[in-house]
Amino acid sequence: AQLTDRLVSKLNWYGFDVVKVDPAFTSKMCSKCFCIHDDNRNFKIFKCQSCGEEMDADYNASINIKNRAFDEELNSIVEK
């Protein structure tokens, strides 16, 4: 918690906004078609069981986190 608080404080000091995002399912959700499936992630490889999109699993999760930070509709769906 202290590290997060210091990071947020520094980012705010330099003029950056911080958006907290619920990370639930970001590693299992396809950033292209939004399919959520347990088999989408296999260690470091993400391969969507629905559309076949394949990429680094952490990169896919980071796209999902970015999308949630700026998409109110997606945030409301995730919260449900």
N, CA, C and O atoms as CSV, one atom per row, in Angstrom:
chain,resi,resn,atom,element,x,y,z
A,1,ALA,N,N,0.825,-1.195,0.000
A,1,ALA,CA,C,0.000,0.000,0.000
A,1,ALA,C,C,0.867,1.256,0.000
A,1,ALA,O,O,0.532,2.243,-0.655
A,2,GLN,N,N,1.989,1.221,0.739
A,2,GLN,CA,C,2.863,2.388,0.800
A,2,GLN,C,C,3.485,2.685,-0.564
A,2,GLN,O,O,3.591,3.845,-0.962
A,3,LEU,N,N,3.892,1.645,-1.272
A,3,LEU,CA,C,4.482,1.831,-2.588
A,3,LEU,C,C,3.463,2.459,-3.540
A,3,LEU,O,O,3.786,3.387,-4.282
A,4,THR,N,N,2.245,1.951,-3.513
A,4,THR,CA,C,1.187,2.500,-4.367
A,4,THR,C,C,0.926,3.957,-4.027
A,4,THR,O,O,0.804,4.793,-4.922
A,5,ASP,N,N,0.840,4.265,-2.752
A,5,ASP,CA,C,0.594,5.641,-2.324
A,5,ASP,C,C,1.706,6.576,-2.784
A,5,ASP,O,O,1.433,7.682,-3.250
A,6,ARG,N,N,2.946,6.143,-2.658
A,6,ARG,CA,C,4.074,6.981,-3.099
A,6,ARG,C,C,4.067,7.165,-4.607
A,6,ARG,O,O,4.323,8.259,-5.109
A,7,LEU,N,N,3.772,6.087,-5.327
A,7,LEU,CA,C,3.726,6.165,-6.784
A,7,LEU,C,C,2.627,7.125,-7.238
A,7,LEU,O,O,2.864,7.973,-8.098
A,8,VAL,N,N,1.430,7.000,-6.667
A,8,VAL,CA,C,0.322,7.884,-7.016
A,8,VAL,C,C,0.679,9.330,-6.677
A,8,VAL,O,O,0.400,10.239,-7.459
A,9,SER,N,N,1.289,9.540,-5.529
A,9,SER,CA,C,1.686,10.889,-5.119
A,9,SER,C,C,2.667,11.505,-6.118
A,9,SER,O,O,2.506,12.656,-6.523
A,10,LYS,N,N,3.669,10.742,-6.507
A,10,LYS,CA,C,4.668,11.240,-7.475
A,10,LYS,C,C,4.032,11.522,-8.834
A,10,LYS,O,O,4.310,12.550,-9.451
A,11,LEU,N,N,3.182,10.615,-9.296
A,11,LEU,CA,C,2.527,10.813,-10.592
A,11,LEU,C,C,1.644,12.054,-10.565
A,11,LEU,O,O,1.642,12.837,-11.516
A,12,ASN,N,N,0.898,12.236,-9.484
A,12,ASN,CA,C,0.069,13.434,-9.356
A,12,ASN,C,C,0.922,14.695,-9.308
A,12,ASN,O,O,0.558,15.715,-9.893
A,13,TRP,N,N,2.045,14.632,-8.622
A,13,TRP,CA,C,2.958,15.770,-8.521
A,13,TRP,C,C,3.427,16.214,-9.917
A,13,TRP,O,O,3.556,17.408,-10.187
A,14,TYR,N,N,3.674,15.251,-10.782
A,14,TYR,CA,C,4.145,15.560,-12.132
A,14,TYR,C,C,2.999,15.763,-13.134
A,14,TYR,O,O,3.238,15.895,-14.334
A,15,GLY,N,N,1.755,15.787,-12.636
A,15,GLY,CA,C,0.615,16.121,-13.487
A,15,GLY,C,C,-0.076,14.954,-14.157
A,15,GLY,O,O,-0.895,15.156,-15.054
A,16,PHE,N,N,0.233,13.746,-13.745
A,16,PHE,CA,C,-0.408,12.572,-14.336
A,16,PHE,C,C,-1.605,12.150,-13.490
A,16,PHE,O,O,-1.545,12.178,-12.261
A,17,ASP,N,N,-2.684,11.762,-14.150
A,17,ASP,CA,C,-3.834,11.209,-13.448
A,17,ASP,C,C,-3.630,9.714,-13.271
A,17,ASP,O,O,-3.002,9.061,-14.104
A,18,VAL,N,N,-4.157,9.183,-12.195
A,18,VAL,CA,C,-4.064,7.751,-11.919
A,18,VAL,C,C,-5.478,7.187,-11.890
A,18,VAL,O,O,-6.356,7.706,-11.201
A,19,VAL,N,N,-5.683,6.114,-12.652
A,19,VAL,CA,C,-6.977,5.448,-12.701
A,19,VAL,C,C,-6.783,4.037,-12.178
A,19,VAL,O,O,-5.983,3.272,-12.717
A,20,LYS,N,N,-7.515,3.695,-11.130
A,20,LYS,CA,C,-7.427,2.337,-10.593
A,20,LYS,C,C,-8.385,1.439,-11.371
A,20,LYS,O,O,-9.536,1.803,-11.613
A,21,VAL,N,N,-7.898,0.268,-11.757
A,21,VAL,CA,C,-8.653,-0.655,-12.594
A,21,VAL,C,C,-8.736,-2.013,-11.908
A,21,VAL,O,O,-7.739,-2.527,-11.400
A,22,ASP,N,N,-9.929,-2.585,-11.902
A,22,ASP,CA,C,-10.112,-3.939,-11.380
A,22,ASP,C,C,-9.468,-4.917,-12.362
A,22,ASP,O,O,-9.895,-4.987,-13.515
A,23,PRO,N,N,-8.456,-5.672,-11.940
A,23,PRO,CA,C,-7.749,-6.552,-12.874
A,23,PRO,C,C,-8.445,-7.886,-13.144
A,23,PRO,O,O,-7.889,-8.737,-13.839
A,24,ALA,N,N,-9.644,-8.081,-12.611
A,24,ALA,CA,C,-10.335,-9.364,-12.776
A,24,ALA,C,C,-10.509,-9.730,-14.248
A,24,ALA,O,O,-11.018,-8.943,-15.047
A,25,PHE,N,N,-10.082,-10.926,-14.581
A,25,PHE,CA,C,-10.220,-11.527,-15.912
A,25,PHE,C,C,-9.393,-10.863,-17.015
A,25,PHE,O,O,-9.547,-11.227,-18.181
A,26,THR,N,N,-8.526,-9.905,-16.691
A,26,THR,CA,C,-7.744,-9.246,-17.744
A,26,THR,C,C,-6.792,-10.204,-18.431
A,26,THR,O,O,-6.441,-9.995,-19.593
A,27,SER,N,N,-6.366,-11.254,-17.739
A,27,SER,CA,C,-5.449,-12.208,-18.368
A,27,SER,C,C,-6.173,-13.305,-19.132
A,27,SER,O,O,-5.547,-14.056,-19.880
A,28,LYS,N,N,-7.494,-13.406,-18.950
A,28,LYS,CA,C,-8.280,-14.448,-19.628
A,28,LYS,C,C,-9.170,-13.881,-20.732
A,28,LYS,O,O,-9.802,-14.639,-21.467
A,29,MET,N,N,-9.225,-12.538,-20.855
A,29,MET,CA,C,-10.109,-11.905,-21.828
A,29,MET,C,C,-9.338,-11.479,-23.069
A,29,MET,O,O,-8.270,-10.876,-22.969
A,30,CYS,N,N,-9.875,-11.790,-24.221
A,30,CYS,CA,C,-9.259,-11.401,-25.484
A,30,CYS,C,C,-9.442,-9.893,-25.687
A,30,CYS,O,O,-10.555,-9.378,-25.580
A,31,SER,N,N,-8.359,-9.201,-25.977
A,31,SER,CA,C,-8.440,-7.756,-26.183
A,31,SER,C,C,-9.033,-7.394,-27.541
A,31,SER,O,O,-9.325,-6.225,-27.796
A,32,LYS,N,N,-9.213,-8.382,-28.414
A,32,LYS,CA,C,-9.802,-8.131,-29.739
A,32,LYS,C,C,-11.309,-8.394,-29.752
A,32,LYS,O,O,-12.084,-7.549,-30.201
A,33,CYS,N,N,-11.727,-9.570,-29.259
A,33,CYS,CA,C,-13.154,-9.932,-29.350
A,33,CYS,C,C,-13.840,-9.992,-27.982
A,33,CYS,O,O,-15.047,-10.219,-27.906
A,34,PHE,N,N,-13.078,-9.791,-26.902
A,34,PHE,CA,C,-13.596,-9.740,-25.527
A,34,PHE,C,C,-14.098,-11.084,-24.996
A,34,PHE,O,O,-14.808,-11.126,-23.991
A,35,CYS,N,N,-13.736,-12.176,-25.662
A,35,CYS,CA,C,-14.086,-13.508,-25.184
A,35,CYS,C,C,-13.290,-13.803,-23.905
A,35,CYS,O,O,-12.077,-13.598,-23.851
A,36,ILE,N,N,-13.997,-14.287,-22.882
A,36,ILE,CA,C,-13.335,-14.692,-21.639
A,36,ILE,C,C,-13.409,-16.210,-21.551
A,36,ILE,O,O,-14.491,-16.796,-21.571
A,37,HIS,N,N,-12.233,-16.841,-21.451
A,37,HIS,CA,C,-12.184,-18.299,-21.385
A,37,HIS,C,C,-10.949,-18.699,-20.590
A,37,HIS,O,O,-9.884,-18.104,-20.758
A,38,ASP,N,N,-11.079,-19.695,-19.733
A,38,ASP,CA,C,-9.950,-20.157,-18.921
A,38,ASP,C,C,-8.787,-20.660,-19.769
A,38,ASP,O,O,-7.632,-20.539,-19.359
A,39,ASP,N,N,-9.066,-21.212,-20.924
A,39,ASP,CA,C,-8.009,-21.776,-21.774
A,39,ASP,C,C,-7.348,-20.747,-22.687
A,39,ASP,O,O,-6.443,-21.098,-23.445
A,40,ASN,N,N,-7.777,-19.484,-22.635
A,40,ASN,CA,C,-7.157,-18.453,-23.479
A,40,ASN,C,C,-5.688,-18.235,-23.130
A,40,ASN,O,O,-4.877,-17.970,-24.017
A,41,ARG,N,N,-5.340,-18.342,-21.861
A,41,ARG,CA,C,-3.968,-18.084,-21.427
A,41,ARG,C,C,-3.257,-19.389,-21.092
A,41,ARG,O,O,-3.750,-20.213,-20.322
A,42,ASN,N,N,-2.091,-19.547,-21.693
A,42,ASN,CA,C,-1.243,-20.706,-21.424
A,42,ASN,C,C,0.151,-20.171,-21.094
A,42,ASN,O,O,0.984,-19.983,-21.980
A,43,PHE,N,N,0.385,-19.932,-19.819
A,43,PHE,CA,C,1.627,-19.341,-19.325
A,43,PHE,C,C,1.859,-17.983,-19.984
A,43,PHE,O,O,1.105,-17.049,-19.708
A,44,LYS,N,N,2.861,-17.833,-20.835
A,44,LYS,CA,C,3.189,-16.535,-21.438
A,44,LYS,C,C,2.500,-16.291,-22.780
A,44,LYS,O,O,2.639,-15.215,-23.360
A,45,ILE,N,N,1.776,-17.261,-23.265
A,45,ILE,CA,C,1.114,-17.139,-24.563
A,45,ILE,C,C,-0.393,-16.991,-24.362
A,45,ILE,O,O,-1.012,-17.746,-23.611
A,46,PHE,N,N,-0.962,-16.013,-25.040
A,46,PHE,CA,C,-2.410,-15.846,-25.045
A,46,PHE,C,C,-2.912,-16.225,-26.427
A,46,PHE,O,O,-2.464,-15.668,-27.430
A,47,LYS,N,N,-3.848,-17.178,-26.482
A,47,LYS,CA,C,-4.481,-17.550,-27.745
A,47,LYS,C,C,-5.973,-17.669,-27.499
A,47,LYS,O,O,-6.427,-18.535,-26.751
A,48,CYS,N,N,-6.735,-16.779,-28.143
A,48,CYS,CA,C,-8.180,-16.732,-27.951
A,48,CYS,C,C,-8.839,-17.977,-28.524
A,48,CYS,O,O,-8.586,-18.360,-29.666
A,49,GLN,N,N,-9.681,-18.599,-27.721
A,49,GLN,CA,C,-10.406,-19.793,-28.130
A,49,GLN,C,C,-11.542,-19.458,-29.100
A,49,GLN,O,O,-12.083,-20.346,-29.759
A,50,SER,N,N,-11.898,-18.178,-29.182
A,50,SER,CA,C,-12.995,-17.765,-30.052
A,50,SER,C,C,-12.507,-17.252,-31.412
A,50,SER,O,O,-12.913,-17.766,-32.455
A,51,CYS,N,N,-11.628,-16.230,-31.395
A,51,CYS,CA,C,-11.221,-15.607,-32.657
A,51,CYS,C,C,-9.837,-16.042,-33.138
A,51,CYS,O,O,-9.464,-15.767,-34.279
A,52,GLY,N,N,-9.070,-16.720,-32.272
A,52,GLY,CA,C,-7.757,-17.218,-32.663
A,52,GLY,C,C,-6.624,-16.218,-32.514
A,52,GLY,O,O,-5.483,-16.537,-32.847
A,53,GLU,N,N,-6.907,-15.017,-32.022
A,53,GLU,CA,C,-5.861,-14.002,-31.817
A,53,GLU,C,C,-4.795,-14.567,-30.890
A,53,GLU,O,O,-5.110,-15.188,-29.875
A,54,GLU,N,N,-3.518,-14.348,-31.247
A,54,GLU,CA,C,-2.413,-14.877,-30.451
A,54,GLU,C,C,-1.392,-13.774,-30.203
A,54,GLU,O,O,-1.006,-13.052,-31.121
A,55,MET,N,N,-0.958,-13.652,-28.943
A,55,MET,CA,C,0.036,-12.647,-28.565
A,55,MET,C,C,0.600,-12.976,-27.189
A,55,MET,O,O,0.166,-13.929,-26.541
A,56,ASP,N,N,1.556,-12.194,-26.756
A,56,ASP,CA,C,2.106,-12.330,-25.416
A,56,ASP,C,C,0.978,-12.099,-24.403
A,56,ASP,O,O,0.213,-11.143,-24.533
A,57,ALA,N,N,0.879,-12.955,-23.416
A,57,ALA,CA,C,-0.225,-12.896,-22.456
A,57,ALA,C,C,-0.212,-11.607,-21.630
A,57,ALA,O,O,-1.270,-11.033,-21.371
A,58,ASP,N,N,0.954,-11.154,-21.219
A,58,ASP,CA,C,1.035,-9.923,-20.432
A,58,ASP,C,C,0.662,-8.701,-21.270
A,58,ASP,O,O,0.037,-7.766,-20.770
A,59,TYR,N,N,1.049,-8.715,-22.540
A,59,TYR,CA,C,0.683,-7.617,-23.438
A,59,TYR,C,C,-0.830,-7.557,-23.609
A,59,TYR,O,O,-1.421,-6.478,-23.555
A,60,ASN,N,N,-1.457,-8.707,-23.814
A,60,ASN,CA,C,-2.910,-8.761,-23.945
A,60,ASN,C,C,-3.583,-8.213,-22.686
A,60,ASN,O,O,-4.514,-7.414,-22.779
A,61,ALA,N,N,-3.119,-8.635,-21.520
A,61,ALA,CA,C,-3.697,-8.161,-20.260
A,61,ALA,C,C,-3.519,-6.649,-20.108
A,61,ALA,O,O,-4.417,-5.966,-19.617
A,62,SER,N,N,-2.370,-6.127,-20.524
A,62,SER,CA,C,-2.136,-4.688,-20.402
A,62,SER,C,C,-3.081,-3.892,-21.301
A,62,SER,O,O,-3.517,-2.804,-20.927
A,63,ILE,N,N,-3.399,-4.423,-22.478
A,63,ILE,CA,C,-4.368,-3.763,-23.360
A,63,ILE,C,C,-5.740,-3.747,-22.690
A,63,ILE,O,O,-6.449,-2.741,-22.738
A,64,ASN,N,N,-6.111,-4.867,-22.067
A,64,ASN,CA,C,-7.399,-4.935,-21.374
A,64,ASN,C,C,-7.465,-3.941,-20.220
A,64,ASN,O,O,-8.501,-3.310,-20.007
A,65,ILE,N,N,-6.383,-3.797,-19.481
A,65,ILE,CA,C,-6.348,-2.839,-18.372
A,65,ILE,C,C,-6.475,-1.420,-18.909
A,65,ILE,O,O,-7.227,-0.616,-18.356
A,66,LYS,N,N,-5.753,-1.102,-19.977
A,66,LYS,CA,C,-5.853,0.232,-20.586
A,66,LYS,C,C,-7.281,0.497,-21.052
A,66,LYS,O,O,-7.820,1.580,-20.824
A,67,ASN,N,N,-7.888,-0.483,-21.698
A,67,ASN,CA,C,-9.261,-0.312,-22.188
A,67,ASN,C,C,-10.242,-0.072,-21.048
A,67,ASN,O,O,-11.142,0.759,-21.168
A,68,ARG,N,N,-10.076,-0.781,-19.961
A,68,ARG,CA,C,-10.963,-0.591,-18.809
A,68,ARG,C,C,-10.793,0.789,-18.186
A,68,ARG,O,O,-11.755,1.371,-17.684
A,69,ALA,N,N,-9.592,1.302,-18.217
A,69,ALA,CA,C,-9.322,2.602,-17.607
A,69,ALA,C,C,-10.066,3.724,-18.325
A,69,ALA,O,O,-10.416,4.730,-17.709
A,70,PHE,N,N,-10.308,3.555,-19.622
A,70,PHE,CA,C,-10.888,4.646,-20.407
A,70,PHE,C,C,-12.257,4.332,-21.009
A,70,PHE,O,O,-12.768,5.124,-21.801
A,71,ASP,N,N,-12.859,3.206,-20.659
A,71,ASP,CA,C,-14.148,2.817,-21.241
A,71,ASP,C,C,-15.165,2.580,-20.132
A,71,ASP,O,O,-15.140,1.542,-19.471
A,72,GLU,N,N,-16.057,3.541,-19.932
A,72,GLU,CA,C,-17.051,3.454,-18.857
A,72,GLU,C,C,-18.000,2.270,-19.043
A,72,GLU,O,O,-18.367,1.608,-18.072
A,73,GLU,N,N,-18.397,2.004,-20.286
A,73,GLU,CA,C,-19.316,0.888,-20.533
A,73,GLU,C,C,-18.663,-0.433,-20.176
A,73,GLU,O,O,-19.293,-1.286,-19.551
A,74,LEU,N,N,-17.408,-0.613,-20.564
A,74,LEU,CA,C,-16.672,-1.848,-20.237
A,74,LEU,C,C,-16.514,-1.968,-18.720
A,74,LEU,O,O,-16.659,-3.061,-18.173
A,75,ASN,N,N,-16.222,-0.874,-18.043
A,75,ASN,CA,C,-16.106,-0.895,-16.590
A,75,ASN,C,C,-17.401,-1.347,-15.937
A,75,ASN,O,O,-17.372,-2.132,-14.989
A,76,SER,N,N,-18.530,-0.866,-16.424
A,76,SER,CA,C,-19.806,-1.250,-15.808
A,76,SER,C,C,-20.098,-2.730,-16.038
A,76,SER,O,O,-20.677,-3.381,-15.168
A,77,ILE,N,N,-19.715,-3.265,-17.175
A,77,ILE,CA,C,-19.908,-4.692,-17.457
A,77,ILE,C,C,-19.051,-5.532,-16.514
A,77,ILE,O,O,-19.522,-6.531,-15.971
A,78,VAL,N,N,-17.802,-5.133,-16.319
A,78,VAL,CA,C,-16.872,-5.852,-15.450
A,78,VAL,C,C,-17.362,-5.840,-14.014
A,78,VAL,O,O,-17.251,-6.845,-13.311
A,79,GLU,N,N,-17.903,-4.713,-13.572
A,79,GLU,CA,C,-18.384,-4.601,-12.202
A,79,GLU,C,C,-19.544,-5.545,-11.921
A,79,GLU,O,O,-19.702,-6.024,-10.798
A,80,LYS,N,N,-20.363,-5.815,-12.950
A,80,LYS,CA,C,-21.509,-6.723,-12.785
A,80,LYS,C,C,-21.021,-8.139,-12.680
A,80,LYS,O,O,-21.825,-9.060,-12.537
